[in-house]
Amino acid sequence: MKRAPHPEPTEMGLIEVMTALSDPIRVGLARVLADGRERGWGELRAPVAKSTLSHHLRVLRDAGVTRTRQEGTRCFVTLRRDDLDARFPGLLEAVLQAAHSDDIGAQVGLANPVARA
């Protein structure tokens, strides 16, 4: 199985990151992953076809916003918060805060969200 390419932090471009975060579904995915937990692709829910969700995850990965790890036939994804903060300080947090305030990406979630106490 082929490994997914991930840009090094120094290879991340502002235009690519901003383009990746210019879509409400991709912002929603970033919001879901902002808790720092690794998620299986099957856990993610969005109002798009699975192939379209896969495309959105690839765009985020190719820009360096997320990291994908393959384990057998399963894929897991995490937000590259530390790498993004090192390369573009404050950018991710500003996008996430604005998305939360404007309810952008709220239609994206988890298949079985854990109730918070």
N, C-alpha and C positions, 0 to 999 in steps of 0.2 A: 504494500500500500504506500502510495506517495505521501511524503510529508508536505504539509501546507507551508508556503513561504511566509515569513514574517519579517518586515523591515526592522533593521536595527534602529534604536532611537535617533541616531544621527542621520538616518536615511528618511525619517518621517518628514513629509512636507506639509506645510501649513495648508496649502490649497487642497491637498488630498484629504487631510483630516477634516477640514471644514466641509468639503464636498461630501464626505462620508456622513457627517453629522447634519447634513442639510435636509434629510428625509425624516418625516415623523416616525416611521416604523423603526428606522435605525436609531433615532434619539430614544425611542421607547426601549429598544434593546439595551442601549447604554444605561438607561435608568434602571432597568431590571438588574443589570450586572453591576451596578454601582455599589451594591452591598458587599462586593469583594469575593463573593462565593463563585466557585466554578460551577457552571450549569451544563447539563447535557442538552444537546439540541432538542431532544424530545420533550424536555421540560418547558421549553419556550412556546408561548402562544401569541399569535398575531392574526389579524383579520386578512390574511393573504394565503395563497397556496403554499404548500411546503417548498416547492421549487423557488418561489419568490422569496420566501424566508431564507432559504439557502443562499440566494443571490445577495440579500441584504447582509447576511453574516459574512460572506466573502468580501464584500465592499469594505466592511468594517475591518476585517483582518488585513486586507491588502493595504489599507491606509495606516495600519499600525494601532488602531483603536482597541482591537481585541487580539487575544491569542487563542488559537485553536489547538487542542491536543487530541490526537486520535488514540483510541485504545480498542484494538480489534476493529469492529465495524462501527463502533460508537465514537461520536465526536463531542468534545467538551469545550466550552468557551469561557474565557475570563476577560474582564476589562483590564487594559494595561494602564491603570491609573498612574502608577509610579513613573513609568516611561513617558507618558504624556505630560505629567507635571514637570518632569525634568526637562523635557524638550520645549514645552509651551506652558510655563508657569501660570496657573490660574484659569487656563482656557477651559478645561473639562469641567471644573467646578462651576464656572460662569454659565456654561451651556446647560448643565444639569439643573442649576437653580432656576434659570429662565424657563426651561422646559417644565419644571415642576410648577412654577408660578402661572404659566400660560396653559398648563394641562396638555402639553404636547407629548405625544407618545403614550398617553394613558391607556390606549387600547391594547397595548402590548403587556403581557404578563406571564405568569407561570401556570403550568397545567394544574398543579396542586399546591396553591399557595399555603404556606404554613401560617396558622393564626398567630398573631402577636399578642403577647400578654400585656 
